[in-house]
Amino acid sequence: MNFYPTPLAGAYIVELTPFTDHRGWFARGWCKNEFAQIGHTKEFVNLNHSYTKMKGTIRGMHFQRSPHREIKLLRCIAGSVFDVIVDLREGSPTYSQWFGAELSARNRRMMYVPEGFAHGFQTLEEDSEVIYLVSEFYAQKSEGGVRYSDPAFNIQWPLPVSDISEKDAAHPFINETFKAL
């Protein structure tokens, strides 16, 4: 695996290093020792899988508050998505800044999202699927989100929004009584 730092400290784009032969390819998507080189020490406790039918759909921007802040490692296994993270760490020099990258079944890239970030994505193709490892069990009382269209972030989504859940569309703006993570 190759780790490429993003402009937001602690977040990485991870590229697989496939072994290829006449049968196809094989690559390791997770290695505790390799991820320790970027400072990852937590155990992943869940593997989640999402399927999104319609191109242009947004899922996010989600996070969990302390004591259930989570690390995520995401990969698109069908179709493609524009994956976005927002730094919500109090005192961070990149607080409220965002970063986005295309993850697709073709490019096999992954996004490593540290604790204290909001995360979401927009599907760039119909029938897109994302799998992600998370370091904490889901805790409804710690669940949170910020608005995908918050002008404080000015996220440049690549497509017009075709669909978003009522819950995600109603997340608060960052300046509406939001406490940093």
C-alpha positions in Angstrom: 0.0 0.0 0.0 1.0 3.6 -0.6 -0.1 6.3 1.7 -0.6 9.9 0.3 -1.2 12.6 2.9 -4.1 14.9 2.1 -4.0 18.6 3.0 -5.9 17.8 6.2 -3.4 16.4 8.8 -3.9 12.7 9.6 -6.1 11.9 6.6 -4.7 9.9 3.7 -5.5 8.6 0.3 -4.4 4.9 0.3 -3.6 3.2 -3.0 -3.4 -0.6 -3.2 -0.3 -2.2 -4.6 -1.7 -5.1 -6.6 0.2 -8.2 -7.5 -0.8 -9.0 -11.1 -0.5 -12.2 -13.1 -2.5 -14.0 -15.9 -5.4 -14.6 -13.5 -6.0 -11.0 -12.5 -4.7 -9.2 -9.4 -4.4 -9.5 -5.6 -3.9 -6.7 -3.2 -3.9 -6.3 0.6 -6.5 -3.7 1.7 -5.6 -3.7 5.3 -2.4 -4.5 7.2 -2.0 -3.6 10.9 1.7 -3.1 10.5 1.5 -0.9 7.4 -1.2 1.3 8.9 0.9 1.6 12.1 3.4 3.6 10.0 0.9 6.4 9.7 0.0 6.3 13.4 -3.0 4.0 13.3 -3.3 2.0 16.5 -7.0 1.4 17.0 -8.8 -1.8 16.2 -11.5 -1.8 13.5 -14.7 -3.2 15.0 -17.2 -3.0 12.1 -17.2 -3.4 8.3 -20.1 -1.4 6.8 -21.4 -1.7 3.2 -23.6 0.9 1.5 -25.4 0.7 -1.8 -26.7 3.8 -3.6 -29.0 3.4 -6.6 -29.0 6.9 -8.1 -26.2 9.0 -9.5 -25.8 12.4 -7.7 -27.0 11.1 -4.3 -25.3 12.5 -1.2 -24.8 10.6 2.0 -23.4 12.7 4.8 -21.9 14.6 6.4 -21.7 12.2 9.4 -19.5 11.8 12.5 -19.7 10.5 16.1 -18.9 12.6 19.1 -16.7 11.6 22.0 -16.4 9.1 23.6 -17.3 7.3 20.3 -15.3 9.3 17.8 -14.3 6.9 15.0 -11.7 6.3 12.4 -12.9 5.2 8.9 -11.2 3.5 6.0 -13.4 3.6 2.9 -13.2 2.0 -0.5 -15.7 2.1 -3.4 -16.1 -1.4 -4.8 -18.7 -0.7 -7.5 -19.3 2.5 -9.5 -17.7 5.7 -8.2 -18.1 8.3 -5.5 -16.7 11.7 -4.7 -15.6 11.1 -1.1 -15.5 14.2 1.2 -14.0 14.8 4.7 -14.3 18.0 6.8 -11.9 18.7 9.7 -14.0 19.4 12.9 -11.1 19.1 15.4 -11.0 21.9 17.9 -7.7 23.8 17.6 -6.7 22.2 14.3 -5.0 24.5 11.8 -7.3 23.1 9.1 -10.6 23.3 11.2 -13.6 23.5 8.9 -11.6 22.8 5.8 -12.6 20.0 3.5 -10.9 17.6 1.1 -12.5 15.4 -1.6 -11.3 12.7 -3.9 -12.8 10.3 -6.3 -12.9 6.7 -5.1 -13.9 4.1 -7.7 -13.9 0.4 -8.4 -11.5 1.3 -11.2 -8.9 3.3 -9.3 -9.2 1.1 -6.1 -8.2 4.1 -3.9 -9.2 4.3 -0.2 -9.8 7.2 2.1 -8.4 7.1 5.6 -10.5 9.4 7.8 -9.2 10.2 11.3 -11.2 10.9 14.4 -12.8 14.3 14.5 -13.8 14.5 10.9 -17.2 14.6 9.3 -17.5 12.3 6.3 -19.8 11.9 3.3 -19.9 11.2 -0.4 -21.8 11.8 -3.6 -22.3 9.0 -6.1 -20.9 9.7 -9.5 -22.5 6.6 -11.1 -25.7 4.7 -10.6 -25.4 1.5 -8.5 -22.4 2.6 -6.5 -21.2 0.6 -3.4 -18.9 1.6 -0.6 -17.4 -0.6 2.1 -15.8 0.9 5.2 -14.1 -0.2 8.3 -14.8 1.8 11.5 -13.0 1.9 14.8 -16.0 2.3 17.0 -19.4 0.7 17.4 -22.3 2.8 16.3 -23.7 4.9 19.2 -26.9 6.7 18.4 -26.4 9.1 21.4 -23.0 10.2 19.9 -24.3 10.5 16.3 -23.9 13.9 14.6 -23.8 15.6 11.3 -23.2 18.9 9.6 -25.0 20.2 6.5 -23.6 19.1 3.2 -24.3 22.5 1.8 -22.9 24.6 4.6 -21.4 27.8 3.1 -18.8 27.8 5.9 -17.3 24.7 4.1 -18.3 25.5 0.5 -17.9 21.9 -0.6 -17.7 21.7 -4.3 -19.9 18.7 -5.1 -19.3 17.6 -8.7 -22.9 17.0 -9.6 -26.3 18.5 -8.9 -27.8 16.7 -5.9 -30.3 14.2 -7.1 -31.2 12.7 -3.7 -30.4 13.1 -0.1 -32.2 11.8 3.0 -34.4 14.1 5.0 -32.1 13.5 8.0 -28.9 14.5 6.1 -30.6 17.5 4.5 -31.6 18.8 8.0 -28.2 18.5 9.7 -27.3 21.9 11.3 -24.9 24.4 9.9 -21.6 24.5 11.7 -22.4 27.9 13.3 -25.7 26.6 14.8 -24.5 25.7 18.3 -21.9 23.3 17.0 -19.2 22.1 19.4 -16.0 21.0 17.8 -15.1 17.4 18.0 
